[in-house]
Amino acid sequence: MRRIHVGNALSAFGLGFTVPYLYVYVAQVRGLGAMTAGLVLAVFAVAALVVLPFAGRAIVRRGPLPVLLAALVTAALGALSLGLAGNATAVLLSSAALGAGQAVMQPALATMIVDCSTAETRSRAFAMQFFLQNLGLGVGGLIGGHLVDTTRASSFTLLFAIEAAMFLLLVVVMATVRMPRAPRIAGAPTASAKGSWKQLLKNRAMVQLSVLGFILFFACYGQFESGLPAYGVEAAGISTSALGTALAANTLMIVVAQFVVLRFVERRRRTRVIAAAGLIWAVAWLAAGYAGLGSVSQEMATAAFVSTYALFGLGEALLSPTVAPLVADLAPAGMAGQYNSAFALVKQLALAVGPAIGGPMGAALHGPYIVTFLVFSLGITYLALRLGRQLTLAQDHPALARSRVVASGGAAQAETAPAHA
């Protein structure tokens, strides 16, 4: 598990190391223009959408470790070739390889966490994964920003070469992992490992969780890079430095709150924790609406906007130990890779649609933008509570289910002991 967490941190570090600078690198440093740079970002996302449906089947058939190693090598080749590419075709092909490799890493690593954890340790394991991912993204972005120089293409070549070296280092680390066969929780469905998308779609709870997941990523993560910044600048008059402070507040909240809220999460039903995150995000959107009223001082508007990002971080800290373990516990035996890949595909779709819709709305339709995503946040609460009615106790509240089993076993032993004597 420690090696898997190292893998999560290094893969996130690689993502934060280069992706924020892709546009500048392609458009300005290589002189290929804004259109090619936009196509690179689009190809990066489309490549993920193309490979994820096949990644799940590969994980089920071959296991998560071989798939992860193949993804790491692909991403390393993509990163290195991107740093050396000098024309549009080479840049687009390299971006596709990097995007596909990084997309497959997510469900492969998540499936490895499932296989190396139990129902008792899974929430904590995914909380650690989320913590390390945010830490890796932040550190990667910080170091990458100090290495690049738009006047020297060689600085970007170095950047991508370091990223490729990180992926290859991770290949060496992960190649030594020996995967155990993890025990399943009580109440989990069973099925053949030859399951398909058709079988997954028959699982009503998983379908409902996927719909809920799409709204989660659409209404939060899908707004971080487009809708909310556009709204903050246009409606609330937020400066670029204040926007950076808001992003830092989001990361800081996750780092500080993640393990503080973990005990709270572990003692409650997962669906109710997700519902609570929806309510917190609703408050966040109200704070954003207050920031854009125009009748408040700039200081108050900035404070409210920073609070919006911080509240989003609190909601994310609640979700990381609940949603991913729930996906794992809904999967039939041997199908965790398929379910993790399906959920990663849902996430990728939401992250593609979210900025496309939120960006124009946040820039021009300020009131409707806030109301729309406020409604989405309240919808998260409703859908989470509705999902709870589809789950077994072992899926929704593993700790309580385990304590009942232990109590039942203890009672049975107490009854049989006198008879045996």
C-alpha positions in Angstrom: 0.0 0.0 0.0 2.9 2.4 0.7 4.2 1.8 -2.8 0.8 2.4 -4.3 0.6 5.7 -2.4 4.0 6.7 -3.7 2.6 5.9 -7.2 -0.4 8.2 -6.6 1.9 11.0 -5.4 4.3 10.7 -8.3 1.6 10.5 -10.9 -0.1 13.6 -9.5 3.3 15.3 -9.3 3.8 14.6 -13.0 0.4 16.0 -13.9 0.9 19.2 -11.9 4.5 19.5 -13.3 3.5 20.0 -16.9 -0.2 20.2 -17.7 -0.6 23.8 -16.4 2.1 24.9 -18.9 0.9 23.0 -22.0 -0.9 25.9 -23.5 2.0 28.3 -23.1 4.5 25.7 -24.3 2.6 24.9 -27.5 1.2 28.4 -28.4 4.2 30.6 -27.5 7.4 28.6 -26.9 6.9 26.3 -30.0 5.1 29.1 -31.9 2.3 26.9 -33.1 -0.5 29.3 -32.2 -3.5 29.4 -29.9 -5.6 27.0 -32.1 -3.0 24.2 -32.0 -2.6 24.7 -28.3 -6.4 24.4 -27.8 -6.4 21.2 -29.9 -3.6 19.8 -27.7 -5.7 20.3 -24.6 -8.7 18.8 -26.4 -6.7 15.8 -27.6 -5.4 15.3 -24.0 -9.0 15.0 -22.8 -10.3 13.0 -25.8 -7.5 10.4 -25.5 -8.7 9.7 -21.9 -12.3 9.3 -23.0 -11.2 6.9 -25.8 -9.0 4.6 -23.7 -11.0 4.4 -20.4 -13.7 2.1 -21.7 -11.0 -0.4 -22.7 -9.0 0.1 -19.5 -11.6 -1.5 -17.3 -11.7 -4.7 -19.4 -7.9 -4.9 -19.5 -7.7 -4.5 -15.7 -10.2 -7.3 -15.2 -8.5 -9.7 -17.5 -4.8 -8.8 -16.9 -4.9 -7.3 -13.4 -4.2 -3.7 -12.4 -0.4 -3.9 -12.2 0.4 -4.8 -15.8 -2.1 -2.2 -17.0 -0.5 0.4 -14.8 3.0 -0.4 -16.0 1.9 -0.1 -19.6 0.2 3.2 -18.9 3.3 4.6 -17.2 5.6 3.6 -20.1 3.0 5.2 -22.5 2.9 8.4 -20.5 6.7 8.6 -20.2 7.1 8.2 -24.0 4.4 10.9 -24.5 6.0 13.3 -22.1 9.5 12.9 -23.5 8.3 13.2 -27.1 6.2 16.3 -26.2 9.3 18.0 -24.9 11.1 17.3 -28.2 8.2 17.9 -30.6 8.6 20.8 -33.0 5.6 20.6 -35.2 1.8 20.3 -34.7 1.5 16.6 -35.7 4.2 15.5 -33.2 2.8 17.7 -30.5 -0.8 16.3 -30.9 0.4 12.6 -31.1 2.6 13.1 -28.0 -0.3 14.8 -26.1 -2.6 11.9 -27.0 -0.1 9.4 -25.6 0.4 11.4 -22.4 -3.3 11.9 -21.9 -4.1 8.3 -22.5 -1.4 7.1 -20.1 -2.3 9.4 -17.3 -6.0 8.6 -17.7 -5.4 4.8 -17.3 -3.2 5.3 -14.2 -6.2 6.5 -12.2 -8.5 3.3 -12.3 -5.4 1.0 -12.2 -4.1 2.6 -9.0 -7.6 2.7 -7.5 -8.1 -1.0 -8.2 -4.7 -1.7 -6.6 -5.9 0.1 -3.5 -9.1 -2.0 -3.5 -7.0 -5.2 -3.8 -4.6 -4.2 -1.0 -7.3 -3.0 1.5 -10.3 -4.3 3.4 -13.7 -2.7 4.1 -12.2 -1.5 7.4 -9.2 0.2 5.9 -10.5 1.3 2.5 -11.9 4.7 3.4 -8.6 5.7 5.1 -6.6 4.4 2.1 -8.6 6.5 -0.4 -8.4 9.5 1.9 -4.6 9.2 1.9 -4.7 8.8 -1.9 -6.7 12.1 -2.3 -4.3 13.9 0.1 -1.2 12.8 -1.8 -2.8 13.6 -5.1 -3.4 17.2 -4.1 0.0 17.4 -2.5 1.6 16.1 -5.6 -0.3 18.5 -7.9 0.6 21.4 -5.7 4.3 20.6 -5.4 4.5 19.7 -9.1 3.0 22.9 -10.2 5.1 25.0 -7.8 8.4 23.4 -8.9 7.4 23.4 -12.6 6.6 27.1 -12.5 10.1 27.9 -11.2 11.8 25.7 -13.9 10.1 27.0 -17.0 11.2 30.1 -19.0 9.2 31.1 -22.0 12.3 32.5 -23.7 14.0 29.1 -23.6 12.5 26.0 -25.2 15.2 23.9 -23.5 13.6 24.7 -20.1 10.4 23.0 -21.2 12.3 20.1 -22.7 13.9 19.6 -19.3 10.5 19.9 -17.7 9.0 17.1 -19.8 12.1 15.0 -19.5 11.9 15.1 -15.7 8.2 14.1 -15.9 9.1 11.1 -18.1 11.9 10.2 -15.7 9.3 10.3 -12.8 7.0 7.9 -14.7 9.9 5.5 -15.4 11.0 5.7 -11.8 7.5 4.7 -10.9 7.7 1.7 -13.2 10.7 0.5 -11.2 8.9 1.0 -7.9 5.6 -0.6 -8.9 7.3 -3.5 -10.7 8.3 -4.8 -7.3 4.7 -4.9 -5.9 3.2 -8.3 -5.3 -0.6 -7.9 -5.3 -2.6 -9.8 -2.6 -6.1 -11.1 -3.1 -8.2 -8.7 -1.0 -11.2 -10.1 1.0 -14.7 -8.9 0.0 -17.1 -7.1 2.3 -20.3 -8.8 3.4 -23.3 -8.0 1.2 -21.2 -7.3 -1.9 -22.6 -8.8 -5.1 -20.8 -11.6 -6.8 -20.3 -12.1 -10.5 -17.9 -13.5 -13.1 -14.9 -11.5 -14.0 -16.1 -11.7 -17.6 -18.6 -9.0 -16.8 -19.3 -6.3 -19.4 -20.7 -2.8 -19.6 -24.1 -4.3 -20.0 -23.8 -6.1 -16.7 -22.6 -2.8 -15.1 -25.6 -0.9 -16.4 -27.9 -3.5 -14.8 -26.6 -2.5 -11.4 -29.1 0.2 -10.4 -27.0 1.4 -7.4 -23.9 1.8 -9.6 -25.9 3.7 -12.3 -27.3 6.0 -9.6 -23.8 6.5 -8.2 -22.5 7.3 -11.7 -25.2 10.0 -12.2 -24.4 11.4 -8.8 -20.7 11.3 -9.6 -21.2 13.2 -12.9 -23.0 16.0 -11.1 -20.3 16.0 -8.3 -17.5 16.5 -10.8 -19.6 18.8 -13.1 -20.7 21.1 -10.3 -17.4 21.4 -8.5 -14.2 20.2 -10.2 -15.5 21.2 -13.7 -15.9 24.8 -12.5 -12.5 25.3 -10.9 -10.6 26.2 -14.1 -13.2 28.1 -16.1 -16.6 29.0 -14.6 -15.6 30.1 -11.2 -12.6 32.1 -12.2 -14.6 33.8 -15.0 -17.4 34.6 -12.6 -14.9 35.9 -10.0 -13.2 38.2 -12.5 -16.2 39.5 -14.3 -18.9 39.6 -11.6 -16.9 40.1 -8.4 -13.8 41.9 -9.7 -11.4 39.4 -8.3 -7.8 40.0 -9.1 -5.5 37.3 -10.5 -3.5 37.3 -7.2 -6.8 36.8 -5.2 -7.7 33.9 -7.6 -4.4 32.3 -6.8 -5.1 32.8 -3.1 -8.5 31.1 -3.5 -6.9 28.1 -5.2 -4.4 27.9 -2.4 -7.2 28.0 0.2 -8.8 25.1 -1.5 -5.7 23.0 -1.4 -4.9 24.1 2.2 -8.4 23.1 3.4 -8.0 19.7 1.9 -4.6 19.1 3.5 -5.7 20.4 6.9 -9.2 18.9 7.0 -8.7 15.5 5.3 -7.8 13.4 8.3 -9.7 15.6 10.8 -13.0 14.7 9.1 -12.1 11.1 8.5 -13.3 10.0 11.9 -16.6 11.8 11.3 -16.9 10.1 7.9 -16.1 6.6 9.2 -18.9 6.7 11.8 -21.6 7.7 9.4 -23.4 6.4 6.4 -21.5 7.2 3.2 -24.6 8.5 1.4 -25.3 10.9 4.2 -21.7 12.2 4.1 -22.1 12.8 0.4 -25.4 14.6 1.1 -23.6 16.8 3.6 -21.0 17.7 1.0 -23.8 18.8 -1.3 -25.1 21.1 1.4 -21.6 22.5 2.1 -21.2 23.2 -1.6 -24.6 24.9 -1.7 -23.3 27.3 1.0 -20.2 27.8 -1.1 -22.3 28.9 -4.1 -24.2 31.3 -1.9 -20.9 32.8 -0.8 -19.9 33.1 -4.5 -23.2 34.8 -5.2 -22.6 37.3 -2.3 -19.2 38.1 -3.7 -20.7 39.1 -7.0 -23.5 41.2 -5.7 -21.7 44.4 -6.6 -23.0 46.2 -3.4 -20.2 44.9 -1.1 -16.7 46.1 -0.7 -13.9 44.6 -2.7 -12.4 43.2 0.5 -15.6 41.5 1.4 -16.1 40.2 -2.1 -12.6 38.7 -2.1 -13.0 37.1 1.3 -16.3 35.5 0.2 -14.8 34.2 -3.0 -11.8 32.7 -1.2 -14.3 31.2 1.2 -16.1 29.6 -1.7 -13.0 27.7 -2.7 -12.2 26.7 0.9 -15.8 25.3 1.4 -15.3 23.3 -1.8 -12.2 21.9 -0.3 -14.1 20.8 2.8 -16.7 19.1 0.7 -13.9 17.3 -1.3 -12.4 16.1 2.0 -15.7 14.5 2.9 -16.1 12.8 -0.5 -12.6 11.3 -0.9 -13.1 8.6 1.8 -16.7 7.8 0.7 -17.2 7.8 -3.1 -14.2 5.8 -4.3 -14.7 3.1 -1.6 -18.4 2.9 -2.4 -17.6 2.3 -6.1 -15.3 -0.6 -5.0 -17.9 -2.1 -2.7 -20.6 -2.0 -5.4 -18.3 -4.0 -7.8 -18.9 -7.8 -8.1 -15.9 -9.9 -7.2 -13.1 -9.4 -9.8 -14.9 -6.4 -11.4 -13.3 -3.6 -9.4 -11.2 -2.5 -12.4 -14.3 -2.3 -14.7 -16.2 -0.2 -12.1 -13.3 2.1 -11.4 -12.7 2.7 -15.1 -16.4 3.4 -15.7 -16.5 5.9 -12.8 -13.2 7.5 -14.2 -15.0 7.8 -17.5 -17.9 9.5 -15.9 -15.5 11.9 -14.2 -13.7 12.7 -17.4 -17.0 13.4 -19.2 -18.0 15.8 -16.4 -14.6 17.5 -16.5 -15.0 18.0 -20.3 -18.6 19.3 -20.2 -18.3 21.4 -17.0 -15.9 24.0 -18.3 -17.6 24.2 -21.7 -20.9 25.1 -20.0 -19.7 26.9 -16.9 -17.1 29.1 -18.6 -19.5 31.1 -20.8 -22.2 31.2 -18.0 -19.8 32.4 -15.4 -18.5 35.2 -17.6 -21.8 36.5 -18.9 -24.8 35.1 -17.0 -23.8 35.8 -13.4 -27.1 35.3 -11.7 -28.2 32.2 -13.6 -24.8 30.7 -13.2 -25.0 30.8 -9.3 -28.6 29.7 -9.2 -27.9 26.8 -11.6 -25.0 25.4 -9.6 -26.8 26.0 -6.3 -29.6 23.8 -7.6 -27.0 21.2 -8.7 -25.5 21.1 -5.2 -28.9 20.6 -3.6 -29.5 17.9 -6.2 -26.4 16.2 -4.9 -27.9 16.0 -1.5 -31.2 14.6 -2.8 -29.6 12.0 -5.1 -27.2 10.9 -2.3 -30.1 10.3 0.1 -32.0 8.5 -2.6 -29.0 6.3 -3.4 -28.9 5.3 0.3 -32.1 3.4 -0.2 -30.5 1.2 -2.8 -27.5 0.1 -0.7 -27.0 -2.6 1.9 -25.8 -1.7 5.3 -22.4 -3.2 4.5 -22.1 -0.9 1.5 -23.4 2.3 3.1 -22.0 1.9 6.6 -19.3 -0.8 6.8 -18.3 0.1 10.3 -21.8 -0.3 11.7 -22.4 -3.5 9.7 -19.1 -4.9 11.1 -20.0 -4.1 14.7 -23.4 -5.8 14.3 -21.7 -8.9 12.9 -19.3 -9.0 15.8 -22.1 -8.5 18.3 -24.1 -11.2 16.7 -21.1 -13.6 16.8 -20.4 -12.8 20.4 -24.1 -13.5 21.3 -24.0 -16.8 19.5 -20.8 -17.8 21.3 -22.4 -16.9 24.7 -25.4 -19.0 23.9 -23.5 -22.1 22.7 -20.8 -22.1 25.4 -23.0 -23.5 28.2 -24.4 -26.2 26.0 -20.9 -27.2 24.9 -19.8 -27.4 28.6 
